[in-house]
Amino acid sequence: MFKKFLICLVVVFAFNTQAAEPAVDLKDPYKMVRKVSDNTFARITNDQPLIEKDKEYLRTIVEEELMPYIDYKYAALRVLGNHVSKVRAIEDKEEKAKAIKELQRFIDVFQKYLIATYAGVFTQYTNQSVEFAPAQPFKGQDVVVVKTKIVEPGKPDIKIDFKVREDRDGNWRAYDMIAEGISLLDAKQSEMQGILRQQGIEYVSDLLEQKSQLPVQFRGEGGDE
């Protein structure tokens, strides 16, 4: 399930038919999503010789072109769910400091995990096209849904909604996507909650770190997640 979400995410953020300019307007969620897709695809196209030589280079592209526009910190905390509330409720200073340190490590590892996973999905990218729904007024909102549709000949259209949030500086970044009504964050949270309860956050962080260090390759449905 999570892999399907990432394929859709990569398709949207990697689609364009024109040369891209590097500037990204973080003050407009709709322009941000479109421009990130422009820049990422242009980078992949220009750096094909490097990618063909070493697929690990895809990590660099993802880290530089995609991750600055994904609020991975917020997403990581959402994935942890009520575990974050439990940390906030700790009264013992020493115990709380330790728990906060564990949270920070999870966030860092979660970012590396996303980079590795996105890089793997990019190895499977083909020329699907994406249609963007018209931009809507967003003044006064702190969360906006950017609607898109992935179109590929001979296959049903896939409806994708991106949740983009505004931070304290007024900048917008994506933090979740909803594919055919199913949230990426909700799916990942459900997957991790049982492991968190049984094994703890350190175990989950270790697990994600191990996965993030695997060679860049697409493992497909049923493979490594």
GUDO-372603 format. One record per residue (C-alpha): residue number from 1; residue in one letter; z, x, y. Coordinates in Angstrom, 1 decimal. Example, Ala and Ser with C-alpha at 12.3 -4.5 7.8 and 13.67 -1.06 7.14 Angstrom:
2
(fivo 1; "a"; (7.8; 12.3; -4.5))
(fivo 2; "s"; (7.1; 13.7; -1.1))
This chain:
225
(fivo 1; "m"; (0.0; 0.0; 0.0))
(fivo 2; "f"; (1.0; 2.7; 2.5))
(fivo 3; "k"; (-2.1; 4.6; 1.7))
(fivo 4; "k"; (-4.3; 1.6; 2.6))
(fivo 5; "f"; (-2.6; 1.3; 5.9))
(fivo 6; "l"; (-3.2; 4.9; 6.7))
(fivo 7; "i"; (-6.9; 4.7; 5.8))
(fivo 8; "c"; (-7.2; 1.8; 8.3))
(fivo 9; "l"; (-5.3; 3.8; 10.9))
(fivo 10; "v"; (-7.5; 6.8; 10.5))
(fivo 11; "v"; (-10.7; 4.7; 10.7))
(fivo 12; "v"; (-9.7; 3.1; 13.9))
(fivo 13; "f"; (-8.4; 6.3; 15.6))
(fivo 14; "a"; (-11.4; 8.3; 14.4))
(fivo 15; "f"; (-14.2; 6.0; 15.4))
(fivo 16; "n"; (-16.7; 6.6; 18.2))
(fivo 17; "t"; (-20.4; 6.8; 18.9))
(fivo 18; "q"; (-20.3; 8.8; 22.1))
(fivo 19; "a"; (-19.1; 12.2; 23.2))
(fivo 20; "a"; (-15.4; 12.2; 24.2))
(fivo 21; "e"; (-13.6; 13.4; 27.2))
(fivo 22; "p"; (-10.1; 14.9; 26.6))
(fivo 23; "a"; (-8.1; 12.7; 29.1))
(fivo 24; "v"; (-6.1; 9.9; 27.6))
(fivo 25; "d"; (-4.7; 7.1; 29.8))
(fivo 26; "l"; (-1.2; 6.5; 28.6))
(fivo 27; "k"; (-0.6; 3.9; 31.2))
(fivo 28; "d"; (-3.0; 1.4; 29.5))
(fivo 29; "p"; (-2.4; 0.6; 25.8))
(fivo 30; "y"; (-6.0; -0.6; 25.2))
(fivo 31; "k"; (-7.6; 2.4; 26.9))
(fivo 32; "m"; (-5.2; 4.7; 25.0))
(fivo 33; "v"; (-6.2; 3.5; 21.6))
(fivo 34; "r"; (-9.9; 3.7; 22.4))
(fivo 35; "k"; (-9.7; 7.1; 24.0))
(fivo 36; "v"; (-7.7; 8.6; 21.1))
(fivo 37; "s"; (-10.3; 7.3; 18.7))
(fivo 38; "d"; (-13.0; 9.0; 20.9))
(fivo 39; "n"; (-11.3; 12.3; 21.1))
(fivo 40; "t"; (-10.2; 12.5; 17.4))
(fivo 41; "f"; (-13.7; 11.8; 16.1))
(fivo 42; "a"; (-15.3; 14.2; 18.5))
(fivo 43; "r"; (-12.9; 16.9; 17.3))
(fivo 44; "i"; (-13.7; 16.2; 13.7))
(fivo 45; "t"; (-17.4; 16.3; 14.3))
(fivo 46; "n"; (-17.3; 19.5; 16.3))
(fivo 47; "d"; (-15.0; 21.3; 13.9))
(fivo 48; "q"; (-16.8; 20.4; 10.6))
(fivo 49; "p"; (-17.5; 24.0; 9.8))
(fivo 50; "l"; (-13.8; 24.9; 10.0))
(fivo 51; "i"; (-12.9; 21.8; 7.9))
(fivo 52; "e"; (-15.4; 22.6; 5.2))
(fivo 53; "k"; (-14.1; 26.1; 5.0))
(fivo 54; "d"; (-10.4; 25.0; 4.8))
(fivo 55; "k"; (-9.2; 21.4; 4.6))
(fivo 56; "e"; (-5.8; 22.5; 5.8))
(fivo 57; "y"; (-7.4; 22.7; 9.3))
(fivo 58; "l"; (-7.2; 18.9; 9.3))
(fivo 59; "r"; (-3.5; 19.2; 9.9))
(fivo 60; "t"; (-4.2; 20.9; 13.2))
(fivo 61; "i"; (-6.6; 18.2; 14.3))
(fivo 62; "v"; (-4.2; 15.5; 13.4))
(fivo 63; "e"; (-1.3; 17.3; 15.1))
(fivo 64; "e"; (-3.2; 17.9; 18.3))
(fivo 65; "e"; (-5.4; 14.8; 18.7))
(fivo 66; "l"; (-3.6; 12.0; 17.0))
(fivo 67; "m"; (0.2; 12.6; 16.8))
(fivo 68; "p"; (0.8; 12.8; 20.6))
(fivo 69; "y"; (-0.2; 9.2; 20.8))
(fivo 70; "i"; (1.9; 7.9; 17.8))
(fivo 71; "d"; (5.6; 7.3; 18.6))
(fivo 72; "y"; (6.7; 8.8; 15.3))
(fivo 73; "k"; (10.4; 9.1; 16.4))
(fivo 74; "y"; (10.7; 5.4; 17.0))
(fivo 75; "a"; (8.7; 4.7; 13.8))
(fivo 76; "a"; (11.0; 7.0; 11.8))
(fivo 77; "l"; (14.1; 5.2; 13.1))
(fivo 78; "r"; (12.6; 1.8; 12.3))
(fivo 79; "v"; (11.9; 3.0; 8.8))
(fivo 80; "l"; (15.5; 4.0; 8.4))
(fivo 81; "g"; (16.6; 0.5; 9.4))
(fivo 82; "n"; (20.3; -0.3; 9.3))
(fivo 83; "h"; (21.1; 3.3; 8.3))
(fivo 84; "v"; (20.8; 4.1; 12.1))
(fivo 85; "s"; (23.3; 1.4; 12.9))
(fivo 86; "k"; (25.7; 2.9; 10.4))
(fivo 87; "v"; (25.4; 6.3; 12.1))
(fivo 88; "r"; (26.1; 4.7; 15.5))
(fivo 89; "a"; (29.2; 3.1; 14.2))
(fivo 90; "i"; (30.8; 6.3; 12.9))
(fivo 91; "e"; (33.9; 7.1; 14.9))
(fivo 92; "d"; (34.8; 10.5; 13.6))
(fivo 93; "k"; (33.1; 13.0; 15.9))
(fivo 94; "e"; (32.5; 15.7; 13.3))
(fivo 95; "e"; (31.1; 13.2; 10.8))
(fivo 96; "k"; (28.9; 11.6; 13.5))
(fivo 97; "a"; (27.5; 14.9; 14.6))
(fivo 98; "k"; (26.6; 15.7; 11.0))
(fivo 99; "a"; (25.0; 12.3; 10.6))
(fivo 100; "i"; (23.0; 12.7; 13.8))
(fivo 101; "k"; (21.8; 16.1; 12.7))
(fivo 102; "e"; (20.6; 14.5; 9.4))
(fivo 103; "l"; (18.7; 11.8; 11.4))
(fivo 104; "q"; (17.0; 14.5; 13.5))
(fivo 105; "r"; (15.9; 16.3; 10.4))
(fivo 106; "f"; (14.5; 13.1; 9.0))
(fivo 107; "i"; (12.5; 12.4; 12.2))
(fivo 108; "d"; (11.1; 16.0; 12.1))
(fivo 109; "v"; (10.2; 15.7; 8.4))
(fivo 110; "f"; (8.7; 12.2; 8.9))
(fivo 111; "q"; (6.4; 13.7; 11.5))
(fivo 112; "k"; (5.2; 16.4; 9.2))
(fivo 113; "y"; (4.8; 13.9; 6.4))
(fivo 114; "l"; (2.6; 11.7; 8.6))
(fivo 115; "i"; (0.5; 14.7; 9.7))
(fivo 116; "a"; (-0.1; 15.7; 6.0))
(fivo 117; "t"; (-0.9; 12.2; 5.0))
(fivo 118; "y"; (-3.3; 11.5; 7.8))
(fivo 119; "a"; (-5.0; 14.8; 7.2))
(fivo 120; "g"; (-5.4; 13.8; 3.5))
(fivo 121; "v"; (-6.9; 10.5; 4.5))
(fivo 122; "f"; (-9.4; 12.2; 6.9))
(fivo 123; "t"; (-11.0; 13.9; 3.9))
(fivo 124; "q"; (-12.2; 10.4; 2.8))
(fivo 125; "y"; (-13.4; 9.2; 6.2))
(fivo 126; "t"; (-17.0; 7.8; 6.2))
(fivo 127; "n"; (-19.0; 6.1; 8.9))
(fivo 128; "q"; (-17.2; 2.7; 9.0))
(fivo 129; "s"; (-17.4; 0.9; 12.4))
(fivo 130; "v"; (-14.7; -0.6; 14.4))
(fivo 131; "e"; (-14.8; -3.6; 16.7))
(fivo 132; "f"; (-12.1; -3.8; 19.4))
(fivo 133; "a"; (-10.9; -7.2; 20.7))
(fivo 134; "p"; (-11.0; -7.6; 24.5))
(fivo 135; "a"; (-8.1; -6.2; 26.4))
(fivo 136; "q"; (-5.4; -8.6; 27.5))
(fivo 137; "p"; (-3.0; -8.6; 30.5))
(fivo 138; "f"; (0.0; -6.5; 29.6))
(fivo 139; "k"; (2.0; -6.2; 32.9))
(fivo 140; "g"; (5.7; -6.9; 32.3))
(fivo 141; "q"; (5.5; -6.4; 28.5))
(fivo 142; "d"; (6.9; -3.4; 26.6))
(fivo 143; "v"; (5.1; -4.1; 23.3))
(fivo 144; "v"; (1.4; -4.9; 23.1))
(fivo 145; "v"; (-0.8; -5.7; 20.1))
(fivo 146; "v"; (-4.2; -4.1; 20.1))
(fivo 147; "k"; (-6.5; -6.0; 17.8))
(fivo 148; "t"; (-9.3; -4.4; 15.9))
(fivo 149; "k"; (-11.6; -5.2; 13.0))
(fivo 150; "i"; (-13.1; -2.7; 10.6))
(fivo 151; "v"; (-16.6; -3.5; 9.6))
(fivo 152; "e"; (-18.5; -2.0; 6.7))
(fivo 153; "p"; (-21.7; -3.3; 5.2))
(fivo 154; "g"; (-21.2; -5.1; 1.9))
(fivo 155; "k"; (-17.5; -5.3; 2.3))
(fivo 156; "p"; (-15.2; -8.0; 3.9))
(fivo 157; "d"; (-14.0; -7.2; 7.4))
(fivo 158; "i"; (-10.4; -5.9; 7.7))
(fivo 159; "k"; (-8.3; -7.2; 10.5))
(fivo 160; "i"; (-6.0; -4.5; 12.0))
(fivo 161; "d"; (-3.4; -5.1; 14.7))
(fivo 162; "f"; (-1.8; -2.0; 16.3))
(fivo 163; "k"; (1.6; -2.3; 17.9))
(fivo 164; "v"; (1.9; -0.1; 20.9))
(fivo 165; "r"; (5.1; 0.3; 22.9))
(fivo 166; "e"; (5.9; 1.4; 26.4))
(fivo 167; "d"; (8.5; 4.1; 26.8))
(fivo 168; "r"; (10.9; 4.8; 29.7))
(fivo 169; "d"; (8.2; 6.8; 31.5))
(fivo 170; "g"; (5.7; 4.0; 31.4))
(fivo 171; "n"; (3.6; 5.7; 28.7))
(fivo 172; "w"; (2.2; 3.7; 25.7))
(fivo 173; "r"; (2.0; 5.0; 22.2))
(fivo 174; "a"; (1.3; 3.3; 18.8))
(fivo 175; "y"; (4.3; 2.9; 16.5))
(fivo 176; "d"; (3.1; 0.3; 13.9))
(fivo 177; "m"; (0.0; -1.3; 12.5))
(fivo 178; "i"; (-0.4; -4.7; 10.8))
(fivo 179; "a"; (-3.2; -4.9; 8.2))
(fivo 180; "e"; (-4.1; -8.4; 7.2))
(fivo 181; "g"; (-0.6; -9.6; 8.2))
(fivo 182; "i"; (1.4; -6.8; 6.6))
(fivo 183; "s"; (3.3; -4.3; 8.7))
(fivo 184; "l"; (3.1; -0.6; 7.8))
(fivo 185; "l"; (6.7; 0.0; 8.9))
(fivo 186; "d"; (8.0; -2.9; 7.0))
(fivo 187; "a"; (6.3; -1.7; 3.9))
(fivo 188; "k"; (7.6; 1.8; 4.2))
(fivo 189; "q"; (11.1; 0.6; 5.1))
(fivo 190; "s"; (11.2; -1.5; 1.9))
(fivo 191; "e"; (10.0; 1.5; -0.1))
(fivo 192; "m"; (12.7; 3.7; 1.2))
(fivo 193; "q"; (15.8; 1.5; 1.5))
(fivo 194; "g"; (16.6; 1.6; -2.2))
(fivo 195; "i"; (16.3; 5.4; -2.3))
(fivo 196; "l"; (18.4; 5.7; 0.9))
(fivo 197; "r"; (21.2; 3.6; -0.6))
(fivo 198; "q"; (21.2; 5.4; -4.0))
(fivo 199; "q"; (20.4; 9.0; -3.0))
(fivo 200; "g"; (21.1; 9.3; 0.7))
(fivo 201; "i"; (19.1; 10.4; 3.7))
(fivo 202; "e"; (19.1; 14.1; 2.8))
(fivo 203; "y"; (17.4; 13.3; -0.5))
(fivo 204; "v"; (14.8; 11.2; 1.3))
(fivo 205; "s"; (14.2; 14.0; 3.8))
(fivo 206; "d"; (13.8; 16.6; 1.0))
(fivo 207; "l"; (11.4; 14.3; -0.8))
(fivo 208; "l"; (9.2; 13.8; 2.2))
(fivo 209; "e"; (9.3; 17.5; 3.1))
(fivo 210; "q"; (8.1; 18.3; -0.4))
(fivo 211; "k"; (5.2; 15.9; -0.1))
(fivo 212; "s"; (4.3; 17.2; 3.4))
(fivo 213; "q"; (3.9; 20.7; 2.0))
(fivo 214; "l"; (1.4; 19.7; -0.7))
(fivo 215; "p"; (-2.2; 20.9; -0.1))
(fivo 216; "v"; (-4.3; 18.6; 2.0))
(fivo 217; "q"; (-6.2; 16.3; -0.3))
(fivo 218; "f"; (-6.7; 12.5; -0.7))
(fivo 219; "r"; (-4.6; 11.3; -3.6))
(fivo 220; "g"; (-5.7; 7.7; -3.6))
(fivo 221; "e"; (-3.9; 4.5; -4.6))
(fivo 222; "g"; (-1.3; 5.1; -7.3))
(fivo 223; "g"; (-1.1; 8.8; -6.5))
(fivo 224; "d"; (1.2; 10.7; -4.2))
(fivo 225; "e"; (2.3; 8.5; -1.3))
